Amino acid sequence: MPDVKKPVIAFDPWHPLNQLTPARIGLGRAGMSLPTRANLDFQLAHALARDAVHIPLDFNNLKIKLDNLSYVSQFLQSQADNQSNYLQRPDLGRLLNEQSINVLKAIESLQADAVIVVADGLSSKAIANHAIPFLELLVPALKAVDYQLAPICLVKHGRVAIGDAIAEHYQAKLCITLIGERPGLSSPDSMGIYFTYQAKAQISTDADRNCISNIHVNGLSYEQALTKLLFLIKGAEQLKCTGVLLKDETSDKAIDQLDGKNFLLN
């Protein structure tokens, strides 16, 4: 007679693959439904993903951390004036609002080699967790090759293309945008990097950019992401372009052998 106190979960032959992937496979079943634990795990992951989208990024705390690192920064905002508007109108997230445009105009003209943009995107948690540790690697790497950097631009309710107008204002060859990626059920805090050479407002397109994605604790490490970005920067300087014409040819083996070396110095 079966033990009624112990739930009976039908075995799934794919269950051993759970050790190799965070994907929800081989969960088994209880009758015609998911086991209770799998169902609760799904609800938790879904709640974390929703929180990543809707909880606002603490830009003040982010700026304090940058100040402590002696990194000059400035606040900007897109034309999306609230989170609901931002989610429903992606076009507004690509454009600076009038106040931000005036902030840039008021800054003394500075021709920079590179501008770094940090936008909340679709995961405030990603930027809160990963932007500062990555910038601690990126900024020294760029300064090591004497790149002139514009102030780090912290953009509220920004989409990827928000960096184009900022880069054009500073006449920057390189636009590096750190942004929170759309959260998944296994990675609610994934950060992405979008890199554009000679970005121009309302002219640059996604085909003109390179993307390094999936930067989080269980994904791409900060060191791996930096190596890929430095490789792309070197290629962009040689080819005078980014996007579909510039390929990321780094490999896991090459990344492992770098030990923190700067591609641009080789």
Secondary structure, 3 states (H helix, E strand, C coil): CCCCCCCCCECCCCHHHHHCCCCCCCCCEECCECCHHHHHHHHHHHHHHHHHHHCCCCHHHHHHHHHHCCCCEEEEEECCCCHHHHHHCCCHHHCECHHHHHHHHHCCCCCCCEEEEEECCCCHHHHHHHHHHHHHHHHHHHHCCCCCECCEEEEECCCCCHHHHHHHHCCCCEEEEEEECCCCCCCCCCEEEEEEECCCCCCCCHHHEEEEEEECCCCECHHHHHHHHHHHHHHHHHHCCCHHHCCCCCCHHHHHHHCCCCHHHC
